[in-house]
């Protein structure tokens, strides 16, 4: 006999794990007492056989069932085979479990971050988990988030931040030009700066 543990999640009853039943020695001795003869001792083979054949198991609460070994084995196989993000229902069917899972999905060309809160909801078509995002997708999301952050700035904040970035860009161009001069290399700092400057100006437009 095995103890089959279950859990109630919303409207669903799922199986969680299986364990050996715990024998209840006192309950078993009470059960077999009418069949024990004066000649029997607890150490005798006859008593042990009677005891083993009439085992009573410790009571389990509503969170568990006592089942036969063959039933337990069948359910254990299903538990072992369910894989990630799946739960085994008491009906024997699997159900999705992406609770707490965050994913990214595009909606009208815009990346959105969503989170599943309930059992039984599959990942929608096109959903991508954070760890599965490609480098290009991560860059797209980063650019979008930066644009959204800037959009939330006041006009004065935008001007200040834009000027700070342009001055930092100019300092970087000067440094690159000085390095190139020391190395005897050609470097057009204006040509290098202009396309980057245009992107910064467009970002804060």
C-alpha positions as CSV (number, residue, x, y, z in Angstrom):
1,X,0.0,0.0,0.0
2,X,1.1,3.5,-0.7
3,X,0.1,7.0,0.4
4,X,-0.9,9.3,-2.5
5,X,-0.7,12.9,-1.6
6,X,-2.8,15.5,-3.3
7,X,-3.4,19.2,-3.3
8,X,-6.3,21.5,-4.1
9,X,-5.5,24.4,-6.4
10,X,-8.5,26.5,-7.2
11,X,-11.0,24.2,-8.8
12,X,-8.4,21.5,-9.5
13,X,-7.2,18.6,-7.5
14,X,-3.7,17.5,-8.3
15,X,-1.4,14.6,-7.3
16,X,1.9,15.8,-5.8
17,X,3.9,12.7,-4.7
18,X,3.7,9.1,-3.4
19,X,5.2,7.7,-0.3
20,X,5.2,4.4,1.6
21,X,2.3,4.0,4.0
22,X,3.2,4.2,7.7
23,X,2.0,1.1,9.5
24,X,-0.1,1.6,12.7
25,X,1.2,-1.1,15.0
26,X,-1.3,-0.4,17.8
27,X,-4.3,-0.5,15.4
28,X,-3.0,-3.7,13.9
29,X,-2.6,-5.4,17.2
30,X,-6.2,-4.4,18.2
31,X,-7.5,-5.7,14.9
32,X,-5.9,-9.2,15.2
33,X,-6.4,-9.6,19.0
34,X,-9.5,-11.8,18.5
35,X,-7.4,-14.2,16.4
36,X,-4.4,-14.4,18.7
37,X,-4.2,-17.7,20.6
38,X,-2.6,-18.0,24.1
39,X,0.3,-20.0,22.5
40,X,1.2,-17.1,20.2
41,X,3.9,-14.6,21.1
42,X,4.7,-11.5,19.2
43,X,8.0,-13.1,18.2
44,X,6.4,-16.2,16.8
45,X,6.3,-16.7,13.1
46,X,2.5,-17.4,13.3
47,X,1.9,-14.0,15.0
48,X,4.1,-12.1,12.6
49,X,2.3,-13.6,9.6
50,X,-1.1,-12.7,11.1
51,X,0.2,-9.2,11.8
52,X,1.6,-8.7,8.3
53,X,-1.6,-10.0,6.6
54,X,-3.8,-7.6,8.6
55,X,-1.7,-4.5,8.6
56,X,-3.6,-1.3,9.5
57,X,-2.0,1.9,8.3
58,X,-1.8,5.3,10.0
59,X,-4.7,7.5,9.3
60,X,-4.2,10.1,6.6
61,X,-6.0,13.4,6.3
62,X,-8.0,14.8,3.4
63,X,-4.7,15.7,1.7
64,X,-3.8,12.0,1.0
65,X,-5.3,8.7,-0.1
66,X,-4.1,5.1,0.7
67,X,-4.0,3.2,-2.6
68,X,-2.9,-0.2,-3.8
69,X,0.7,-0.6,-5.1
70,X,-0.3,-1.1,-8.7
71,X,-2.4,2.1,-8.7
72,X,0.4,3.9,-7.0
73,X,2.9,2.7,-9.6
74,X,0.7,3.8,-12.5
75,X,0.3,7.3,-11.0
76,X,4.0,7.5,-10.2
77,X,4.8,6.8,-13.9
78,X,2.6,9.7,-14.9
79,X,4.2,12.0,-12.3
80,X,7.6,11.1,-13.5
81,X,6.6,11.7,-17.1
82,X,4.8,15.0,-16.7
83,X,7.8,17.2,-17.4
84,X,8.2,20.9,-16.5
85,X,5.3,23.3,-16.2
86,X,2.7,20.5,-15.9
87,X,0.6,19.2,-13.1
88,X,-1.1,15.8,-12.9
89,X,-4.8,16.1,-12.2
90,X,-6.6,13.5,-10.1
91,X,-8.5,12.6,-13.3
92,X,-5.2,11.4,-14.7
93,X,-4.8,14.2,-17.2
94,X,-2.1,16.8,-17.3
95,X,-2.7,20.6,-17.0
96,X,-0.4,23.5,-17.7
97,X,1.2,25.2,-14.7
98,X,3.1,28.4,-15.6
99,X,2.2,30.3,-12.4
100,X,4.7,33.1,-11.8
101,X,6.3,32.7,-15.2
102,X,7.0,35.9,-17.0
103,X,7.3,36.1,-20.8
104,X,7.7,38.6,-23.6
105,X,5.3,38.9,-26.5
106,X,4.9,41.4,-29.4
107,X,1.6,43.2,-29.7
108,X,1.2,45.6,-32.7
109,X,5.0,45.6,-33.1
110,X,5.6,46.5,-29.5
111,X,7.2,44.2,-26.9
112,X,5.1,43.6,-23.8
113,X,6.0,41.7,-20.6
114,X,3.3,39.4,-19.2
115,X,3.0,37.1,-16.3
116,X,0.7,34.0,-15.8
117,X,-1.0,33.9,-12.4
118,X,-3.3,30.9,-12.6
119,X,-3.1,27.1,-13.2
120,X,-4.4,25.8,-16.6
121,X,-3.2,28.7,-18.7
122,X,-0.8,27.8,-21.6
123,X,1.9,30.2,-22.9
124,X,0.2,32.1,-25.7
125,X,1.4,31.7,-29.3
126,X,4.5,33.8,-29.8
127,X,5.4,34.0,-26.2
128,X,9.2,34.0,-25.4
129,X,10.6,33.3,-21.9
130,X,13.3,35.7,-20.8
131,X,16.0,33.1,-21.0
132,X,15.0,32.3,-24.6
133,X,15.3,35.8,-26.0
134,X,17.8,36.2,-28.7
135,X,20.5,38.9,-28.6
136,X,18.6,40.8,-31.2
137,X,15.3,40.6,-29.3
138,X,17.0,41.7,-26.1
139,X,18.4,44.7,-27.9
140,X,15.0,45.6,-29.4
141,X,13.4,45.4,-25.9
142,X,16.2,47.6,-24.4
143,X,15.8,50.2,-27.1
144,X,12.0,50.2,-26.6
145,X,12.4,50.5,-22.8
146,X,14.8,53.4,-23.2
147,X,12.4,55.2,-25.6
148,X,9.6,54.7,-23.1
149,X,11.7,56.1,-20.3
150,X,12.6,59.2,-22.3
151,X,9.0,59.7,-23.2
152,X,8.2,60.0,-19.5
153,X,10.7,62.9,-19.0
154,X,9.7,66.5,-18.8
155,X,10.8,68.8,-21.7
156,X,13.6,70.3,-19.5
157,X,14.8,66.9,-18.4
158,X,15.0,65.8,-22.0
159,X,17.1,68.8,-23.0
160,X,19.4,68.3,-20.1
161,X,19.9,64.6,-20.7
162,X,20.3,65.1,-24.4
163,X,23.0,67.7,-23.9
164,X,24.9,65.6,-21.4
165,X,25.0,62.7,-23.9
166,X,26.1,65.0,-26.7
167,X,28.9,66.4,-24.6
168,X,30.0,62.9,-23.5
169,X,30.0,61.9,-27.2
170,X,32.1,64.9,-28.1
171,X,34.7,64.0,-25.4
172,X,34.8,60.5,-26.7
173,X,35.4,61.7,-30.2
174,X,38.3,64.0,-29.0
175,X,39.9,61.1,-27.1
176,X,39.7,58.8,-30.2
177,X,41.2,61.6,-32.3
178,X,44.1,62.1,-29.9
179,X,44.8,58.4,-29.7
180,X,44.8,58.1,-33.5
181,X,47.2,61.1,-33.8
182,X,49.6,59.5,-31.3
183,X,49.5,56.3,-33.3
184,X,49.9,58.0,-36.6
185,X,46.5,56.9,-37.8
186,X,43.8,58.8,-39.6
187,X,40.6,59.5,-37.7
188,X,37.8,61.9,-38.7
189,X,36.1,62.7,-35.4
190,X,33.3,64.6,-37.1
191,X,32.4,61.8,-39.4
192,X,32.5,59.4,-36.5
193,X,30.4,61.6,-34.3
194,X,27.7,62.8,-36.7
195,X,25.6,59.5,-37.1
196,X,25.7,58.9,-33.4
197,X,24.7,62.5,-32.7
198,X,21.8,62.1,-35.1
199,X,20.4,59.1,-33.2
200,X,20.7,60.9,-29.9
201,X,18.9,64.0,-31.2
202,X,16.2,61.8,-32.8
203,X,15.7,59.9,-29.5
204,X,15.0,63.1,-27.6
205,X,12.9,64.8,-30.4
